[in-house]
Amino acid sequence: MGILLFVVFIAIFFGIAVGLLFGLRSAKIL
């Protein structure tokens, strides 16, 4: 169960990181 929680945490972390990356990139373009 702990491993599953860890995987979910990593997935959320990567999702936020990618979202911020694309957000900054689009902001630079605009």
N, CA, C and O atoms as a Maestro MAE file, in Angstrom:
{
 s_m_m2io_version
 :::
 2.0.0
}

f_m_ct {
 s_m_title
 :::
 protein
 m_atom[120] {
  # First column is atom index #
  i_m_mmod_type
  r_m_x_coord
  r_m_y_coord
  r_m_z_coord
  i_m_residue_number
  s_m_chain_name
  s_m_pdb_residue_name
  s_m_pdb_atom_name
  i_m_atomic_number
  :::
  1 25 0.849 -1.200 0.000 1 A "MET " " N  " 7
  2 3 0.000 0.000 0.000 1 A "MET " " CA " 6
  3 2 0.890 1.258 0.000 1 A "MET " " C  " 6
  4 15 0.585 2.247 -0.666 1 A "MET " " O  " 8
  5 25 1.983 1.197 0.754 2 A "GLY " " N  " 7
  6 3 2.890 2.345 0.793 2 A "GLY " " CA " 6
  7 2 3.498 2.617 -0.576 2 A "GLY " " C  " 6
  8 15 3.667 3.767 -0.981 2 A "GLY " " O  " 8
  9 25 3.828 1.520 -1.293 3 A "ILE " " N  " 7
  10 3 4.429 1.672 -2.625 3 A "ILE " " CA " 6
  11 2 3.429 2.338 -3.569 3 A "ILE " " C  " 6
  12 15 3.801 3.204 -4.361 3 A "ILE " " O  " 8
  13 25 2.172 1.938 -3.484 4 A "LEU " " N  " 7
  14 3 1.136 2.512 -4.353 4 A "LEU " " CA " 6
  15 2 1.020 4.014 -4.094 4 A "LEU " " C  " 6
  16 15 0.919 4.808 -5.030 4 A "LEU " " O  " 8
  17 25 1.036 4.391 -2.827 5 A "LEU " " N  " 7
  18 3 0.942 5.807 -2.463 5 A "LEU " " CA " 6
  19 2 2.137 6.567 -3.022 5 A "LEU " " C  " 6
  20 15 2.002 7.691 -3.506 5 A "LEU " " O  " 8
  21 25 3.321 5.934 -2.949 6 A "PHE " " N  " 7
  22 3 4.549 6.550 -3.455 6 A "PHE " " CA " 6
  23 2 4.446 6.788 -4.957 6 A "PHE " " C  " 6
  24 15 4.839 7.843 -5.456 6 A "PHE " " O  " 8
  25 25 3.912 5.793 -5.677 7 A "VAL " " N  " 7
  26 3 3.756 5.910 -7.136 7 A "VAL " " CA " 6
  27 2 2.787 7.042 -7.469 7 A "VAL " " C  " 6
  28 15 3.033 7.828 -8.383 7 A "VAL " " O  " 8
  29 25 1.694 7.121 -6.729 8 A "VAL " " N  " 7
  30 3 0.701 8.179 -6.974 8 A "VAL " " CA " 6
  31 2 1.334 9.544 -6.723 8 A "VAL " " C  " 6
  32 15 1.108 10.488 -7.480 8 A "VAL " " O  " 8
  33 25 2.133 9.646 -5.651 9 A "PHE " " N  " 7
  34 3 2.801 10.908 -5.318 9 A "PHE " " CA " 6
  35 2 3.736 11.332 -6.447 9 A "PHE " " C  " 6
  36 15 3.773 12.504 -6.820 9 A "PHE " " O  " 8
  37 25 4.491 10.376 -6.992 10 A "ILE " " N  " 7
  38 3 5.422 10.670 -8.097 10 A "ILE " " CA " 6
  39 2 4.637 11.124 -9.328 10 A "ILE " " C  " 6
  40 15 5.035 12.070 -10.007 10 A "ILE " " O  " 8
  41 25 3.519 10.447 -9.613 11 A "ALA " " N  " 7
  42 3 2.709 10.798 -10.783 11 A "ALA " " CA " 6
  43 2 2.191 12.232 -10.654 11 A "ALA " " C  " 6
  44 15 2.228 12.992 -11.621 11 A "ALA " " O  " 8
  45 25 1.714 12.599 -9.476 12 A "ILE " " N  " 7
  46 3 1.201 13.958 -9.244 12 A "ILE " " CA " 6
  47 2 2.340 14.967 -9.367 12 A "ILE " " C  " 6
  48 15 2.179 16.028 -9.970 12 A "ILE " " O  " 8
  49 25 3.510 14.621 -8.780 13 A "PHE " " N  " 7
  50 3 4.665 15.522 -8.821 13 A "PHE " " CA " 6
  51 2 5.088 15.793 -10.262 13 A "PHE " " C  " 6
  52 15 5.347 16.936 -10.637 13 A "PHE " " O  " 8
  53 25 5.156 14.719 -11.073 14 A "PHE " " N  " 7
  54 3 5.559 14.880 -12.475 14 A "PHE " " CA " 6
  55 2 4.505 15.674 -13.234 14 A "PHE " " C  " 6
  56 15 4.836 16.482 -14.102 14 A "PHE " " O  " 8
  57 25 3.240 15.446 -12.906 15 A "GLY " " N  " 7
  58 3 2.163 16.175 -13.580 15 A "GLY " " CA " 6
  59 2 2.270 17.672 -13.320 15 A "GLY " " C  " 6
  60 15 2.118 18.482 -14.234 15 A "GLY " " O  " 8
  61 25 2.534 18.037 -12.061 16 A "ILE " " N  " 7
  62 3 2.674 19.459 -11.712 16 A "ILE " " CA " 6
  63 2 3.915 20.042 -12.384 16 A "ILE " " C  " 6
  64 15 3.882 21.160 -12.899 16 A "ILE " " O  " 8
  65 25 5.016 19.275 -12.376 17 A "ALA " " N  " 7
  66 3 6.273 19.751 -12.976 17 A "ALA " " CA " 6
  67 2 6.075 20.020 -14.465 17 A "ALA " " C  " 6
  68 15 6.500 21.057 -14.974 17 A "ALA " " O  " 8
  69 25 5.428 19.081 -15.165 18 A "VAL " " N  " 7
  70 3 5.192 19.245 -16.608 18 A "VAL " " CA " 6
  71 2 4.253 20.427 -16.843 18 A "VAL " " C  " 6
  72 15 4.446 21.199 -17.782 18 A "VAL " " O  " 8
  73 25 3.247 20.565 -16.000 19 A "GLY " " N  " 7
  74 3 2.296 21.668 -16.149 19 A "GLY " " CA " 6
  75 2 2.995 23.013 -15.999 19 A "GLY " " C  " 6
  76 15 2.747 23.936 -16.774 19 A "GLY " " O  " 8
  77 25 3.872 23.125 -14.995 20 A "LEU " " N  " 7
  78 3 4.609 24.372 -14.784 20 A "LEU " " CA " 6
  79 2 5.541 24.631 -15.955 20 A "LEU " " C  " 6
  80 15 5.675 25.766 -16.412 20 A "LEU " " O  " 8
  81 25 6.188 23.571 -16.441 21 A "LEU " " N  " 7
  82 3 7.129 23.709 -17.560 21 A "LEU " " CA " 6
  83 2 6.412 24.276 -18.783 21 A "LEU " " C  " 6
  84 15 6.883 25.235 -19.395 21 A "LEU " " O  " 8
  85 25 5.264 23.680 -19.138 22 A "PHE " " N  " 7
  86 3 4.515 24.150 -20.303 22 A "PHE " " CA " 6
  87 2 3.937 25.538 -20.047 22 A "PHE " " C  " 6
  88 15 3.837 26.351 -20.967 22 A "PHE " " O  " 8
  89 25 3.561 25.808 -18.811 23 A "GLY " " N  " 7
  90 3 3.017 27.125 -18.466 23 A "GLY " " CA " 6
  91 2 4.067 28.207 -18.677 23 A "GLY " " C  " 6
  92 15 3.780 29.255 -19.254 23 A "GLY " " O  " 8
  93 25 5.293 27.947 -18.204 24 A "LEU " " N  " 7
  94 3 6.372 28.925 -18.368 24 A "LEU " " CA " 6
  95 2 6.712 29.085 -19.842 24 A "LEU " " C  " 6
  96 15 6.969 30.195 -20.308 24 A "LEU " " O  " 8
  97 25 6.715 27.977 -20.574 25 A "ARG " " N  " 7
  98 3 7.059 28.013 -21.996 25 A "ARG " " CA " 6
  99 2 6.017 28.839 -22.762 25 A "ARG " " C  " 6
  100 15 6.375 29.662 -23.605 25 A "ARG " " O  " 8
  101 25 4.735 28.618 -22.470 26 A "SER " " N  " 7
  102 3 3.674 29.356 -23.163 26 A "SER " " CA " 6
  103 2 3.723 30.831 -22.759 26 A "SER " " C  " 6
  104 15 3.434 31.712 -23.570 26 A "SER " " O  " 8
  105 25 4.091 31.095 -21.502 27 A "ALA " " N  " 7
  106 3 4.186 32.477 -21.033 27 A "ALA " " CA " 6
  107 2 5.319 33.193 -21.779 27 A "ALA " " C  " 6
  108 15 5.194 34.364 -22.137 27 A "ALA " " O  " 8
  109 25 6.420 32.477 -22.006 28 A "LYS " " N  " 7
  110 3 7.551 33.072 -22.737 28 A "LYS " " CA " 6
  111 2 7.133 33.380 -24.170 28 A "LYS " " C  " 6
  112 15 7.483 34.428 -24.714 28 A "LYS " " O  " 8
  113 25 6.375 32.454 -24.783 29 A "ILE " " N  " 7
  114 3 5.926 32.649 -26.163 29 A "ILE " " CA " 6
  115 2 4.989 33.861 -26.237 29 A "ILE " " C  " 6
  116 15 5.097 34.683 -27.146 29 A "ILE " " O  " 8
  117 25 4.074 33.961 -25.275 30 A "LEU " " N  " 7
  118 3 3.133 35.080 -25.260 30 A "LEU " " CA " 6
  119 2 3.861 36.362 -24.865 30 A "LEU " " C  " 6
  120 15 3.244 37.425 -24.793 30 A "LEU " " O  " 8
  :::
 }
 m_bond[119] {
  # First column is bond index #
  i_m_from
  i_m_to
  i_m_order
  :::
  1 1 2 1
  2 2 3 1
  3 3 4 2
  4 3 5 1
  5 5 6 1
  6 6 7 1
  7 7 8 2
  8 7 9 1
  9 9 10 1
  10 10 11 1
  11 11 12 2
  12 11 13 1
  13 13 14 1
  14 14 15 1
  15 15 16 2
  16 15 17 1
  17 17 18 1
  18 18 19 1
  19 19 20 2
  20 19 21 1
  21 21 22 1
  22 22 23 1
  23 23 24 2
  24 23 25 1
  25 25 26 1
  26 26 27 1
  27 27 28 2
  28 27 29 1
  29 29 30 1
  30 30 31 1
  31 31 32 2
  32 31 33 1
  33 33 34 1
  34 34 35 1
  35 35 36 2
  36 35 37 1
  37 37 38 1
  38 38 39 1
  39 39 40 2
  40 39 41 1
  41 41 42 1
  42 42 43 1
  43 43 44 2
  44 43 45 1
  45 45 46 1
  46 46 47 1
  47 47 48 2
  48 47 49 1
  49 49 50 1
  50 50 51 1
  51 51 52 2
  52 51 53 1
  53 53 54 1
  54 54 55 1
  55 55 56 2
  56 55 57 1
  57 57 58 1
  58 58 59 1
  59 59 60 2
  60 59 61 1
  61 61 62 1
  62 62 63 1
  63 63 64 2
  64 63 65 1
  65 65 66 1
  66 66 67 1
  67 67 68 2
  68 67 69 1
  69 69 70 1
  70 70 71 1
  71 71 72 2
  72 71 73 1
  73 73 74 1
  74 74 75 1
  75 75 76 2
  76 75 77 1
  77 77 78 1
  78 78 79 1
  79 79 80 2
  80 79 81 1
  81 81 82 1
  82 82 83 1
  83 83 84 2
  84 83 85 1
  85 85 86 1
  86 86 87 1
  87 87 88 2
  88 87 89 1
  89 89 90 1
  90 90 91 1
  91 91 92 2
  92 91 93 1
  93 93 94 1
  94 94 95 1
  95 95 96 2
  96 95 97 1
  97 97 98 1
  98 98 99 1
  99 99 100 2
  100 99 101 1
  101 101 102 1
  102 102 103 1
  103 103 104 2
  104 103 105 1
  105 105 106 1
  106 106 107 1
  107 107 108 2
  108 107 109 1
  109 109 110 1
  110 110 111 1
  111 111 112 2
  112 111 113 1
  113 113 114 1
  114 114 115 1
  115 115 116 2
  116 115 117 1
  117 117 118 1
  118 118 119 1
  119 119 120 2
  :::
 }
}
